[in-house]
Amino acid sequence: MGDSVARFAEHADIAASTNETFNYVTDQDKVAEWNEHVQRAEVVGGGSVGVGTRLRQHRRRGNRDFDLTFQVTAHEPPRRHTVAGDVFGVHTTMDFDFAEHGAGTRLTMTATVTGKGLRGILAPVVAREMRKSTVVALAALKRRLGAAS
């Protein structure tokens, strides 16, 4: 069996500036405010977020608690932030792109989920669940930072 790749992209138009939106989204102390599955998030070992930084999220899904660890692979304030890690046995990359849009920001979240071998059957399932969570997270960001008109 070869690799199986699933991708999706979702966006939201937010009233806040690209700087404000970027800083809010990448602030690990704020992640639980806009991602309903995250109970808390932290920079592993402390310090600031940058390329190579490891991020840990303590999550709850249903009655299940678990930790996910991601590595920052791109951090270009205020335009782009990318993290990668394994989610339920499949490799996941999440790109956050911040573009000026009118007086605010268009935030586009794009996921690429890759399963190798037998885990390939999980890639589309994980991507489908991630997409649902991303839509909810983007709506929460619009509530927190304001929806662009």
C-alpha positions in Angstrom: 0.0 0.0 0.0 1.2 3.5 -0.8 0.7 6.8 0.9 -2.8 8.3 1.2 -3.1 12.0 1.3 -6.2 14.0 2.3 -6.3 17.8 2.2 -8.8 20.6 3.0 -8.8 24.4 3.3 -11.3 26.6 5.2 -11.2 30.3 5.7 -12.8 33.1 7.7 -12.8 36.9 7.3 -11.9 38.5 10.6 -12.2 42.2 11.5 -8.9 42.3 13.4 -5.6 43.3 11.6 -3.2 40.6 10.4 -0.8 41.4 13.3 -3.6 41.1 15.9 -5.0 37.9 14.3 -1.5 36.3 13.9 -0.5 37.1 17.5 -3.8 35.8 18.9 -3.8 32.5 16.9 -0.1 31.7 17.7 -0.3 32.6 21.4 -0.4 29.3 23.1 -2.1 30.8 26.2 -5.1 31.7 23.9 -5.5 28.5 21.8 -8.1 27.0 24.2 -10.2 30.1 23.8 -10.9 29.4 20.1 -10.3 25.6 19.7 -12.9 23.8 21.7 -11.0 20.5 21.9 -7.9 22.1 23.4 -7.9 22.3 27.2 -4.5 23.9 27.3 -1.5 24.5 25.1 2.1 25.3 25.8 5.5 25.8 24.3 7.5 22.7 25.3 10.4 23.9 27.5 9.0 27.5 27.6 10.1 30.4 25.5 8.7 32.0 22.4 7.2 30.4 19.3 9.5 30.1 16.3 10.7 27.6 13.7 11.7 24.4 15.5 9.6 25.1 18.6 7.6 22.2 19.9 4.1 22.8 21.0 2.0 20.5 23.2 -1.8 20.6 23.3 -3.8 18.8 26.0 -7.0 17.9 24.3 -10.4 16.4 25.2 -12.6 14.7 22.7 -15.7 13.3 24.1 -14.7 11.5 27.3 -11.1 11.0 26.2 -8.1 13.2 27.2 -4.9 13.0 25.2 -1.8 15.1 24.3 -0.7 16.1 20.8 2.7 17.5 20.1 3.5 19.6 17.0 6.6 21.2 15.7 6.6 24.7 14.2 7.9 24.4 10.6 7.2 28.0 9.5 6.7 31.1 11.5 6.6 34.3 9.4 4.7 37.0 11.4 2.2 38.2 10.5 1.7 36.1 7.3 2.2 32.4 7.9 2.4 29.9 10.7 2.8 26.1 10.0 2.8 23.2 12.4 3.3 19.5 11.8 2.9 16.3 13.9 1.3 13.0 14.2 -2.4 12.8 14.9 -3.8 9.4 15.6 -0.9 7.8 13.6 -1.1 9.9 10.5 1.2 12.8 9.7 -0.6 16.1 9.8 0.6 19.6 8.6 -1.6 22.6 9.4 -0.9 25.9 7.6 -2.3 29.1 8.9 -2.2 31.9 6.2 -3.0 35.5 7.2 -3.8 37.9 4.4 -5.1 41.5 4.5 -8.7 41.5 3.4 -10.4 44.9 3.4 -9.8 46.4 6.9 -9.3 43.0 8.4 -7.7 39.6 7.8 -8.6 36.5 5.8 -7.3 33.5 7.8 -7.0 30.4 5.7 -6.4 27.1 7.5 -5.1 24.3 5.3 -4.5 20.7 6.4 -2.6 18.0 4.7 -3.0 14.5 6.3 -0.8 11.7 5.1 -1.1 8.1 6.1 1.5 5.5 5.1 0.7 1.9 4.4 -2.2 0.5 6.4 -2.6 3.9 8.2 -3.5 5.3 4.8 -7.1 4.4 5.4 -7.1 6.7 8.5 -6.0 9.9 6.5 -9.4 10.8 5.1 -11.1 10.0 8.4 -8.8 12.2 10.4 -9.0 14.9 7.7 -12.8 14.8 7.8 -12.9 15.2 11.6 -10.2 18.0 11.5 -12.3 19.9 8.9 -15.3 19.9 11.2 -13.1 21.1 14.1 -11.6 23.8 11.9 -15.0 25.2 10.9 -15.9 25.5 14.5 -12.5 27.0 15.4 -12.8 29.6 12.7 -16.3 30.6 13.9 -14.9 30.9 17.4 -12.1 33.2 16.1 -14.7 35.4 14.4 -16.6 35.7 17.7 -13.4 36.5 19.6 -11.8 38.9 17.1 -14.8 40.1 15.2 -16.3 39.1 11.9 -15.4 41.2 8.9 -18.3 42.6 7.0 
